[in-house]
Amino acid sequence: MIRSPLRPSHDSGQGIIEFALILLLIAIVVLAILLILGDDLRTFVFDLLNTWFPK
Protein backbone atom coordinates (compact mmCIF):
# COMPACT_ATOMS: atom_id res chain seq x y z
CA MET A 1 0.00 0.00 0.00
CA ILE A 2 1.37 3.39 -0.97
CA ARG A 3 0.95 6.13 1.61
CA SER A 4 -0.05 9.57 0.50
CA PRO A 5 2.27 12.32 1.76
CA LEU A 6 -0.80 14.37 2.62
CA ARG A 7 -2.20 11.84 5.11
CA PRO A 8 -0.72 11.96 8.61
CA SER A 9 0.99 8.83 9.84
CA HIS A 10 -0.22 7.16 13.03
CA ASP A 11 3.18 5.59 13.63
CA SER A 12 4.41 8.49 15.75
CA GLY A 13 1.39 8.27 18.04
CA GLN A 14 1.94 4.56 18.45
CA GLY A 15 5.60 5.19 19.32
CA ILE A 16 4.65 7.70 22.01
CA ILE A 17 2.17 5.26 23.55
CA GLU A 18 4.73 2.46 23.54
CA PHE A 19 7.29 4.76 25.17
CA ALA A 20 4.77 5.76 27.86
CA LEU A 21 3.92 2.11 28.55
CA ILE A 22 7.61 1.22 28.91
CA LEU A 23 8.10 4.14 31.34
CA LEU A 24 5.05 3.00 33.31
CA LEU A 25 6.40 -0.55 33.52
CA ILE A 26 9.79 0.72 34.72
CA ALA A 27 8.08 2.90 37.36
CA ILE A 28 6.05 -0.07 38.62
CA VAL A 29 9.16 -2.26 38.86
CA VAL A 30 11.12 0.45 40.72
CA LEU A 31 8.20 1.00 43.11
CA ALA A 32 7.96 -2.73 43.81
CA ILE A 33 11.70 -2.92 44.52
CA LEU A 34 11.49 0.06 46.87
CA LEU A 35 8.53 -1.47 48.71
CA ILE A 36 10.35 -4.77 49.13
CA LEU A 37 13.78 -3.38 50.03
CA GLY A 38 12.73 -0.06 51.54
CA ASP A 39 14.01 -0.43 55.11
CA ASP A 40 17.18 -2.29 54.13
CA LEU A 41 17.95 0.24 51.42
CA ARG A 42 17.39 3.17 53.80
CA THR A 43 19.71 1.60 56.37
CA PHE A 44 22.36 0.95 53.71
CA VAL A 45 22.28 4.53 52.42
CA PHE A 46 22.30 5.95 55.95
CA ASP A 47 25.33 3.84 56.91
CA LEU A 48 27.11 4.70 53.67
CA LEU A 49 26.58 8.43 54.15
CA ASN A 50 27.76 8.20 57.77
CA THR A 51 30.91 6.46 56.55
CA TRP A 52 31.59 9.07 53.87
CA PHE A 53 30.62 12.09 55.97
CA PRO A 54 31.15 11.34 59.66
CA LYS A 55 29.73 13.84 62.16
C-alpha positions as CSV (number, residue, x, y, z in Angstrom):
1,M,0.0,0.0,0.0
2,I,1.4,3.4,-1.0
3,R,0.9,6.1,1.6
4,S,-0.1,9.6,0.5
5,P,2.3,12.3,1.8
6,L,-0.8,14.4,2.6
7,R,-2.2,11.8,5.1
8,P,-0.7,12.0,8.6
9,S,1.0,8.8,9.8
10,H,-0.2,7.2,13.0
11,D,3.2,5.6,13.6
12,S,4.4,8.5,15.7
13,G,1.4,8.3,18.0
14,Q,1.9,4.6,18.4
15,G,5.6,5.2,19.3
16,I,4.7,7.7,22.0
17,I,2.2,5.3,23.5
18,E,4.7,2.5,23.5
19,F,7.3,4.8,25.2
20,A,4.8,5.8,27.9
21,L,3.9,2.1,28.5
22,I,7.6,1.2,28.9
23,L,8.1,4.1,31.3
24,L,5.0,3.0,33.3
25,L,6.4,-0.5,33.5
26,I,9.8,0.7,34.7
27,A,8.1,2.9,37.4
28,I,6.0,-0.1,38.6
29,V,9.2,-2.3,38.9
30,V,11.1,0.5,40.7
31,L,8.2,1.0,43.1
32,A,8.0,-2.7,43.8
33,I,11.7,-2.9,44.5
34,L,11.5,0.1,46.9
35,L,8.5,-1.5,48.7
36,I,10.3,-4.8,49.1
37,L,13.8,-3.4,50.0
38,G,12.7,-0.1,51.5
39,D,14.0,-0.4,55.1
40,D,17.2,-2.3,54.1
41,L,17.9,0.2,51.4
42,R,17.4,3.2,53.8
43,T,19.7,1.6,56.4
44,F,22.4,1.0,53.7
45,V,22.3,4.5,52.4
46,F,22.3,6.0,55.9
47,D,25.3,3.8,56.9
48,L,27.1,4.7,53.7
49,L,26.6,8.4,54.2
50,N,27.8,8.2,57.8
51,T,30.9,6.5,56.6
52,W,31.6,9.1,53.9
53,F,30.6,12.1,56.0
54,P,31.1,11.3,59.7
55,K,29.7,13.8,62.2
